[in-house]
Amino acid sequence: MKALICGAGIAGLALANRLHHHGWEVLLVDNAPGPRSQGYMIDFFGPGFEAVTAMGLEPALRRAASPVDEFQYIDGHGRTTVSVDYRLFARALGGRIASVMRPALERMLRESLPAGLDIRYGTTVDAIDDDKALLSDGTAVDADLVVGADGVHSRVRSLAFGAEAEYLRDLGMHTSAYVFTDPRMHEEVRGRFVLTETLSRQMGFYGLGDDRVAVFTVHRTGDPLPADPREAVRRAYAGMGDLADRALAQCPEPREVYYDQVAQIDLPQWTSGRTVLIGDAAHTVSLIAGQGASLGVAGAYLLAERLQRSATPAEGVADYERRWRPVATGVQESARDRITEWFLPTSQARLVMRRWGFKALNVPGLDRALAGRVFPKSHRTVVELSV
């Protein structure tokens, strides 16, 4: 069996690993010129953590992770308004959580692939027909399975299911991420997630190795995506305090800034013949849900396992969608219905409610229950779903 996977990000790499494990020939293509360096810090937990463990990659994930001791909100004067020991979250999840930069997670998955697996950067899928898929480099690929793992703006999805505008649900926010080097600022935020406690916009900071500082931003807006992301970031987040202003002053040139809208993909089906979508291409849950990477890895693992247990690829992809759709759409609905206002409050009253909610994590007896709500667990593991 041969699989053509479009997208060498988290979901595509995880699927390539697992399909190769089951004896498939894999061709992995990605439109980017090489591995992406942009991305933000994520908390990797839930079904993706279970899948990584089942794949034997938990030790590698732990090595890729960054240490976090404290979760902290600050006001515009730099004063701490909320401080939570990060071990509370780890205890609530039985230690099955890792804080990791998205590029580091991708690198870990990429390094798990066997030497010689065919990865072609600067290449995408131009057409899909009944017999072959045509690549942008002119190659015609005869594959038993064509997988769109190419993110929220998926090329494969547009070819198989139509224009993005039909399925994209704009949540009215823009987000960005970048990294810069500053020894003084690194020392101030090292070992902590530091977030600004502000209305309708937020900046977050984390100290990486080598005096580097990772920054992510999110703000409410109905504007189209800007031509110059650096200028847009500096304009949207000005006046949020000294830490934010120093980070804005060191925002790198536009090509080194990740910038996109916060959106979800609401697609009535993920499979069409021998074409199947996984990860954000199928079910973007958005930044505010906080589980996109986890769901991408877990969905890829589940797809590979169902293909292995099915008589035909068509049967396997249909079974994958039947089992995985309720999980992914449940996370999407939760993000829309409950998380958005908690993540980015629009009123002072809601901001104060969030502040006291986090402070309650420091109350003995409430910590485990409340931390479990911040990092919800699925009632069934991805390993159970795959059997």
Long-range contacts (C-beta under 8 A, 24 or more apart in sequence): 1-25, 1-144, 1-145, 1-307, 1-313, 2-26, 2-27, 2-141, 2-142, 2-143, 2-144, 2-145, 3-27, 3-143, 3-144, 3-145, 3-146, 3-147, 4-29, 4-125, 4-133, 4-141, 4-143, 4-145, 4-146, 4-147, 5-29, 5-147, 5-149, 6-30, 6-124, 6-125, 6-146, 6-147, 6-148, 6-149, 6-150, 6-154, 6-155, 6-156, 7-147, 7-148, 7-149, 7-150, 7-151, 7-154, 7-156, 7-279, 7-281, 8-32, 8-35, 8-106, 8-110, 8-119, 8-121, 9-36, 9-106, 9-149, 9-150, 9-151, 9-279, 9-296, 10-102, 10-105, 10-106, 10-109, 10-279, 10-293, 10-296, 10-297, 11-149, 11-278, 11-279, 11-280, 11-281, 11-296, 11-297, 11-299, 11-300, 12-147, 12-149, 12-150, 12-278, 12-279, 12-300, 13-106, 13-109, 13-110, 13-112, 13-113, 14-51, 14-55, 14-109, 14-296, 14-297, 14-300, 14-301, 15-147, 15-149, 15-278, 15-300, 15-301, 15-303, 15-304, 16-113, 16-117, 17-55, 17-109, 17-112, 17-113, 18-55, 18-300, 18-301, 18-304, 18-305, 19-304, 19-307, 20-113, 20-114, 20-117, 21-55, 21-304, 22-304, 22-307, 22-308, 26-117, 26-118, 27-118, 27-120, 27-141, 27-143, 28-117, 28-118, 28-119, 28-120, 29-119, 29-120, 29-121, 29-123, 29-124, 29-125, 29-135, 30-119, 30-120, 30-121, 30-122, 30-123, 30-124, 30-150, 31-122, 31-123, 31-124, 31-136, 31-150, 31-155, 32-121, 32-122, 33-121, 33-122, 34-121, 35-103, 35-106, 35-107, 35-110, 35-121, 36-103, 36-106, 36-258, 37-103, 37-179, 37-256, 38-103, 38-177, 38-178, 38-179, 38-256, 38-257, 38-258, 39-101, 39-102, 39-103, 39-106, 39-177, 39-258, 40-101, 40-102, 40-177, 40-204, 40-214, 40-216, 40-258, 41-66, 41-99, 41-100, 41-101, 41-102, 41-193, 41-204, 41-206, 41-214, 41-216, 42-99, 42-100, 42-101, 42-102, 42-105, 42-290, 42-293, 43-89, 43-97, 43-98, 43-99, 43-290, 43-375, 44-97, 44-98, 44-99, 44-100, 44-105, 44-293, 44-294, 45-93, 45-96, 45-97, 45-98, 45-291, 45-294, 45-375, 46-291, 46-294, 46-295, 46-298, 46-375, 46-376, 46-377, 46-378, 47-294, 47-295, 47-297, 47-298, 47-327, 47-378, 47-381, 47-382, 48-291, 48-293, 48-294, 48-295, 48-296, 48-297, 48-298, 48-382, 49-96, 49-97, 49-98, 49-294, 50-96, 50-298, 50-381, 50-382, 50-383, 51-297, 51-298, 51-300, 51-301, 51-302, 51-382, 51-383, 52-297, 53-96, 54-301, 54-382, 54-383, 55-112, 55-301, 57-108, 57-109, 57-112, 60-108, 60-111, 60-112, 61-98, 61-100, 61-105, 61-108, 62-98, 63-108, 64-98, 64-100, 64-104, 64-105, 64-107, 64-108, 65-98, 65-99, 65-100, 65-104, 66-99, 66-100, 66-101, 66-104, 66-206, 66-208, 67-99, 67-191, 68-99, 68-191, 68-192, 68-193, 68-206, 69-191, 69-192, 70-191, 70-192, 70-193, 71-192, 71-193, 71-195, 71-358, 72-192, 72-193, 72-194, 72-195, 73-195, 73-196, 73-197, 73-355, 73-358, 74-194, 74-195, 74-196, 74-197, 74-241, 74-243, 75-196, 75-197, 75-241, 76-196, 76-198, 76-239, 76-240, 76-241, 77-241, 78-241, 78-242, 78-243, 81-197, 81-355, 82-197, 82-355, 82-358, 82-359, 84-358, 84-361, 84-362, 85-362, 86-193, 88-361, 88-362, 88-367, 88-368, 88-371, 89-371, 89-374, 89-375, 91-367, 91-368, 91-371, 92-367, 92-368, 92-371, 92-372, 92-374, 92-375, 93-371, 93-372, 93-375, 93-377, 97-375, 99-193, 101-208, 101-214, 102-293, 105-293, 109-297, 124-150, 124-155, 125-155, 125-156, 125-159, 127-159, 128-156, 128-159, 128-160, 128-275, 130-273, 143-274, 144-274, 144-313, 145-274, 145-275, 145-276, 145-307, 145-313, 145-317, 146-274, 146-275, 146-276, 147-275, 147-276, 147-277, 147-278, 147-303, 148-275, 148-276, 148-277, 148-278, 148-281, 148-282, 149-277, 149-278, 149-279, 149-281, 149-296, 149-300, 150-281, 151-279, 151-280, 151-281, 151-284, 152-260, 152-263, 152-265, 152-280, 152-281, 152-284, 154-277, 154-280, 154-281, 156-275, 156-277, 156-281, 157-265, 157-267, 157-277, 157-281, 157-282, 160-272, 160-275, 160-277, 161-267, 161-269, 161-272, 161-277, 167-265, 167-266, 167-267, 168-263, 168-264, 168-265, 168-266, 169-263, 169-264, 169-265, 169-266, 170-261, 170-262, 170-263, 171-261, 171-262, 171-263, 171-264, 171-286, 171-288, 171-336, 171-340, 172-220, 172-221, 172-222, 172-262, 173-218, 173-219, 173-220, 173-221, 173-261, 173-262, 173-287, 173-288, 173-344, 174-218, 174-219, 174-221, 174-223, 174-225, 174-232, 174-236, 174-259, 174-260, 174-261, 174-262, 175-216, 175-217, 175-218, 175-259, 175-260, 175-261, 175-262, 175-287, 176-216, 176-217, 176-229, 176-232, 176-233, 176-257, 176-258, 176-259, 176-260, 177-214, 177-215, 177-216, 177-217, 177-257, 177-258, 178-214, 178-215, 178-233, 178-251, 178-252, 178-256, 178-257, 178-258, 179-208, 179-212, 179-213, 179-214, 179-215, 179-252, 180-212, 180-213, 180-215, 180-247, 180-250, 180-251, 180-252, 181-210, 181-211, 181-212, 181-213, 182-211, 182-213, 182-246, 182-250, 183-211, 185-213, 185-243, 185-246, 185-247, 186-211, 186-212, 186-213, 188-243, 189-213, 189-243, 194-243, 196-240, 196-241, 196-243, 196-244, 197-351, 197-355, 198-240, 199-345, 199-346, 199-347, 199-348, 199-351, 200-344, 200-345, 200-346, 201-236, 201-237, 201-240, 201-344, 202-344, 203-237, 203-240, 203-243, 203-244, 203-247, 205-243, 205-247, 213-247, 215-247, 215-251, 218-262, 218-287, 218-288, 218-343, 218-344, 219-344, 220-344, 220-346, 225-259, 225-260, 225-261, 226-259, 228-254, 229-254, 229-257, 229-259, 230-254, 230-257, 232-259, 233-257, 233-259, 262-286, 262-287, 262-288, 264-332, 264-335, 264-336, 266-332, 269-321, 270-321, 270-325, 271-317, 271-318, 271-320, 271-321, 273-314, 274-313, 274-314, 274-317, 276-303, 276-317, 276-320, 276-321, 278-303, 282-328, 283-325, 283-328, 283-329, 283-332, 285-328, 285-331, 285-332, 285-335, 286-332, 286-335, 288-335, 288-339, 288-340, 288-343, 288-344, 289-331, 289-332, 289-334, 289-335, 289-339, 290-339, 291-331, 295-327, 295-328, 295-331, 298-327, 298-382, 299-324, 299-328, 301-382, 301-386, 302-382, 302-385, 302-386, 305-386, 305-387, 306-386, 323-385, 323-386, 324-385, 327-378, 327-385, 334-376
